[in-house]
């Protein structure tokens, strides 16, 4: 009798498990079944989607292969719903510019939603995003962005950076965090009104943490969090570190805001935080605009982070290319010596007389490709692309790798070739497919600032130093993929000229 009961029980458990598996499979199929005329993509497995096709450490390169196979618009799925990838300069421009309104939103990803909610500039949408983007651009312009008035403070920072590098006395060192600190100081002056000494251990450790969190956010744990947030919120793992780092950075920004509130003087706005505090009074009857202290924290955080990591990673690539291609470095230095000389610092006005240097900086941005898949967008309405329909609310990536290495646009897409930006007479030529800052309604808000910083830091460094790889070391262009595409840590020697 007990044996029969046991068999029945076993049978029930078995049938229950069978039923559950079939139910989950059907549920997954219905939930993730692409709608009619959805862009094609690889054959996905239940639950995991296309994860088995993808090596997350070089996802941008695998997307290039998918584009070769499925065409300029394809879809992929990682555990969750399908997302659409747009490829090639023509398509990304056409969609993001001519159909800009359709692609103006950002998706809500659980990881970021749990850190910043829908606040700030980068992940917000609709009315509050419009107000905050407009206000940030306006305020940064007032503090000299895109004008000559910001130049002296960048040049001052270039002097500090040169001094710190001279202190290395030609010995090999990794320039990553010192560059990071110098670049960060520019946005810090604009938003906090302060710069930080390179010897400030607290600030250095904050920058190292930010660098680490960027790396972790590109990893599998962050992706798992976005798909299974309800589980991941409850289990330990490396994703916990993402939260603890962000909590530290947010606490740092909050402290800066509190300090500003103590000695706030509406008649003397020193920086972005002061301007925002002043603006809050004007918008007190319009809650939706986001002019409140909580949102101030996340907007400041966005500017601080976006203004630090991107430009410094580009410069880090720039120095790597210079030690990899010493003949290109020599040509840049010849141009600096001819146009600027050695008795004064370079200035933005010199750029138009320095086509070769300008071309090298552009080529660094193209090949450095620091945001290879761009930041994600989301469709605001059903959108037809070629023969396909992207339904409203779909996550979309306008792949920048596919634009910056578009074989129909660039003569030698896979070679570091400043000639891409020079005409037959050696004059600088603009290229439409040069879109490292993306394009359209969400185009990078800091483009002008970044371009100014890149030119001044790069020329100041090459004016003062010759960079080379440590003896016997062949510089490697192998990348490390996190939230940004950056070089593997490397060492160089900086010999004063
Ligand atoms: C070399 C440096 C930089 C690169 C390559 C870069 C690139 C980008 C890209 C690709 C986007 C996404 C645009 C899109 O969704 O289409 C973006 C957005 C953004 N960037 Fe930059 N960026 C750089 C520097 C900066 C700096 C210095 C700031 C600081 C002011 C900044 C602030 C932002 C902000 C706030 C957004 C979000 C804009 C929005 O959602 O409306 N970036 N950036």
Boltz pocket constraint, residues with backbone or C-beta under 6 A from the ligand:
constraints:
  - pocket:
      binder: B
      contacts: [[A, 121], [A, 122], [A, 123], [A, 124], [A, 133], [A, 187], [A, 302], [A, 303], [A, 306], [A, 307], [A, 308], [A, 310], [A, 311], [A, 314], [A, 370], [A, 371], [A, 374], [A, 375], [A, 376], [A, 377], [A, 435], [A, 436], [A, 437], [A, 438], [A, 439], [A, 440], [A, 441], [A, 442], [A, 443], [A, 444], [A, 445], [A, 446], [A, 447], [A, 449], [A, 450]]
      max_distance: 6.0
